[in-house]
Amino acid sequence: MKIHPSSQTIKLLNLRGTFACVLIRKYLAGNKRRGESFLTGSQTRTVAVSLQNPEDMHRALQILEIIDCILQHARESSVKVAPLARVCKTFSGPALDSTWRVLHKPLPLLKLFSGLEMDTVREPYFYVVVYRLTSDILPSEWERFLSYCHRVREITCGEYAMFTQSVVVHSSVWQQLFVRNGGRPLLPHVRIIDWYPQSLLDADILYLTSSTLRQLRVDIEEAPSHALLTDAMARYTNLQMAFGMVLQQVVQMSPFLEVLDTSGVGYSALALPVSVCSRLRVCKTHMCISRDEDSHLDIACLDALAASSQLEELAFDVIVVPATLISCTYAFNALRKLTVQGDIQSLERLLAVLTLPCICLLNLQTGSDPQLKEKAMILQQYHALFSAISAKAAHSLTSLEVSPATDLDVDEYSESEICFSLQDFVAPLFQLKKLEALNLTLRTSLTVSPVDVQIMAKNWPGLKSLCLEPCSRRSSIDSLVPFAKSLPLLRILLLHNFRIGGLHDLEACPASSHELQTIKIFSCGYEAYNPADMAHMIDRLFPNIVVTDSHFGLWRETKRLLAELQAARAREGPLPE
């Protein structure tokens, strides 16, 4: 039965669109029988709806879950939520909460004050727009400001760029508001802050932070500090430590902080806030590559991180570990995911001093591969790294990714004579008996034979995802058949830059019911394989894959042919027994 909203309901909503009415009708139409529950979660309610009575429609609007659904529908439909706050008292609170929950800049709050004015300062390459308070704050303005501040849960603050302008809120603005508020945090319920400091001496975040903060992201890589940092490197180091002390105060004001994500903050400065963060679960740090002094791992930082008993995820970006720096081990008993970028020697030295009993996911990005031309030396360095991984995570690791930190140029390595067989290259990793996902991106050639696949399946019986990407046209795979025969649990197979053999011998290829869901075979040359042969082989070995769109040369044509084969098989139906 088609349900029409009454004119009184539409007048109540006072909306030009009918999205809210449509959403309410959807809920009522599906639950119009008396006693049928339509709310999920721990709290269950039942409502009786008479679609002919406007009062029942009005009572439905008193249910907060329905109001939340309407507001969510408005956001997803790119409809402004703010006008809903003026519809009625029922909508006012939830609509204001939704409007002010996330702020991408603090200006909407500050523009509530009539005394806010801006000055434009011209720099050599851009303009700087500076906002200041030039008159007293009216009582009504202050009351409204406090009302909206209490609704903010996520905010991006600090300096931000807008076209050719750099927009800055002068520190005096936050100071005046902080004093007016009696020294209490201006955002008492904020949970997430993205902070772009104006300089390494910027401490405005201290006026906003409260004890409810759960996630803090700080980026000082683009901080305009050129006037401060040209004197000497010692002064830069002192400024880094001063900024670290500011972060330490922020963490002390936020005892429940769980996520700390920094960009441009050196490891020495990072040690200060981490040392006082008792509930830290996720810590990520990104370094500016042009500042090598920041990337050297500091013992104090490693001590502070190891003392975080609840730390589950850790990411080091551009790390350098000197050979004589660390002489003891550090236990990360709760760590489950570790991401590290650095040269192979630094990665090996770091893993050697870490104890990782619960590690599940390991992502290693090699910042600079060995510049050696001898095959034996390259294999030795990778084997040393893989041995360090196996020694630390043999009984817990389920996912491993080893790749260069930067994209590889295929043509640069297309004629590389350095080539490894898969089993020889990954031999030290065969100790990882629980491995389910392996992703290897290499600057050398790789060959994969049926024996390689069989040995891999024997040592990793639970392998579900395999991604191999050597950066050379010399790489080859004898056949896809061993993957279907030896790896029954495999669900994702990504093969890049390989020559695939055995595609013409379909009669010798047994039909399979393998449950592989995703396969991608990208080649670095159009002569690598015939799309029709590849499509027939994949359809015979892996009939259950999901065909998705692709824009990569031969694989796009292969996907099209594969979709046609699947459609033809679906029309024919299952074969009779």
Secondary structure, DSSP 8 states (H G I E B T S, - for coil): ------HHHHHHHT-SS-HHHHHHHHHHHHT-STT-B---SS---B----TT-HHHHHHHTT-HHHHHHHHHHHHHTT--SGGGGGT-HHHHHHHHHHHHSEESSSHHHHTTSTTEEEEEEE-SSSEEEEEEE-S---HHHHHHHHHHHTT--EEEEE-EEETTEEEEE-HHHHHHHHHHTTT--S-TT--EEEEE-SSTT--GGGGT--TT--EEEEE-TT---HHHHSS-HHHHHHHHHHHHHHHHHHHHH-TT--EEEEES--HHHHHHHHHT-TT--EEEEE--TT-GGGSB--HHHHHHHHT-TT--EEEEEEEB--TTS--S-EE-TT--EEEEEE-HHHHHHHHHTEE-TT--EEEEEESS------HHHHHHHHHHHHHHHHHHHTTT--EEEEEESS---TGGGTT---EEEHHHHSGGGGG-TT--EEEEEESSEEEE-HHHHHHHHHH-TT--EEEEEESSTT-EES-SHHHHHH-TT--EEEEES-EE---S--TTS--------EEEEE-SSTTS--HHHHHHHHHHH-TT-------SHHHHHHHHHHHHHHHHHHHH-----
